[in-house]
Amino acid sequence: MTRNDLPQDDLVSITDLSFAYSKESGSRKILDGVNMAIPRGKVVAIMGGSGCGKTTLLRMIGGQLRPQRGSVVMDGQEVHTLSDRKLYALRRRMGMLFQFGALFTDISVFDNVAFPIREHTQLPEELIHDLVLMKLHAVGLRGAAHLMPNQLSGGMSRRVALARSIALDPQLIMYDEPFTGLDPISLSIVGQLIRRLNDALGASSVIVTHDVAVSLKIVDYVYFVSEGKIAAEGTPDEIMSSDIAFVKQFVHAEPDGPVPFHYPAKDYRKELLNLP
């Protein structure tokens, strides 16, 4: 099955997207002709090795980076062509959970969650108070509203960051490695929260992750990125049963496969003996 076989109602559509970072020694291509879609109401995972362009895709969707070729369209708006004012308005409809949470360390849990509401709305403090407690209650941390970030465990920090990412009831929620560094219990809790909150809000979610076991339990569709291209895509069941070498190696954590263990090097024997 491919995306073309599914009902077409996409919140985000990525078409022929290419991007390269420029430097003095030349450009380094990160994405090369990527096509991808995030359907409304669905949870989509983007997987692949480190440095393959997963987080770059999130930055493209959020308008932080502009493509050299192709387009990113969210709800009918081509992101990279928007003015600063219109991009700012579009971002109000996005939520972002950064890697490791990225909470503001000098303000309380309550104020971390309240920050986007205060930034983007003119709501009175009485209503903001109730909204923040609702979001914290949704992630099981209403009782921690008065705590500071340095008083939280890793799993609690991630849940507070999740509450902040849904503070404005976004249409699109993006997660950059939401499971990194979590113990098994916290990892399972965060994974279930991502699925439940997406469904409760009627939102669309895109998860950049390396965690195969948890992700395939909660997502609707998976894209695998390799060398700047979509190497494979499909439902979780299709990904688990895939016979594509790269996907099999990644899903089953096999040391041998298309992704080599050894970085390219000279002949080992010749290098040890200092032979030409």
Steps between C-alpha positions, in 0.01 A plus 500: 500500500613853427365842590315505166288210623378694804220763514651834400427766763840638587575780743864513385622416151872488415584486130837446329679659797876553475732678742875533552707677762757730341856530625835620368602158371170458315139414572397190695174356368261397778170444318467400136156490338299401808125443466297454816155569645357540850127412487250676724437318826789256454834435670794462262853395589817602319784255565856458382860516610660799668564790264264377227286816503213414736525811719567711189157394375340632820684830454369520144142445616541770765652745252834524681677384183414566137533233229727532198234316299149376560237608747347448842128578515302508825125533475526665158784741590845461347713546811823639353320773302320652800586840643631512857157608626315218321762243601466608863123456472543155343735392778226575749326196355807282558628340818860387545655263751875552481756233572546466881201734553684836489308647793581853616711426806433822694120486507258251654321212333183711498671793327668273245161374386346847521775658287356429150151600615626834630714549190230434243175609667346782700319271741457611863719335764198330661428311177870428438515348849217259419642411157844422642356275769295319233811433291702385801212278610500340154862388551450404866698788650243750629647453848847600374396845374699680771824307446808629320649302207803396707262323740363273227611158383580448133162345433315778683693766304396338174137492610508869598650575158217300343244706695667817374495374140119455514431821693337667198317187374716488184399339172850358458726368776866424422719284721880496471628179663237501778617167647874568532644437847176374658470191720264226374203615712532869403556402137178300492306780675623767257425277201143437617450871574609596148239267351220593741555874479516490120167321485338718768604823324422373150852608410768365269835393643842434352761323711871497423635201690747213519278297734345228287321294767288779650448696179358212299236448771362855482547629144284458191771531236880497481754661269861381498758756388842395372759708314254786463225292335196303609642148508175332608152580627197314625276408790661356816408145396650552154817645650540209743467246219704697243772315311682823407854453635532847657161475675569148629835609643349804671183336635677191631817686616731280292870600507562383141317642202489802266608723791857383570650466848841629384554852370683489162874451560817369341579131492541398866809282449677758285428778748631297796818410313533849351495360149421713192 
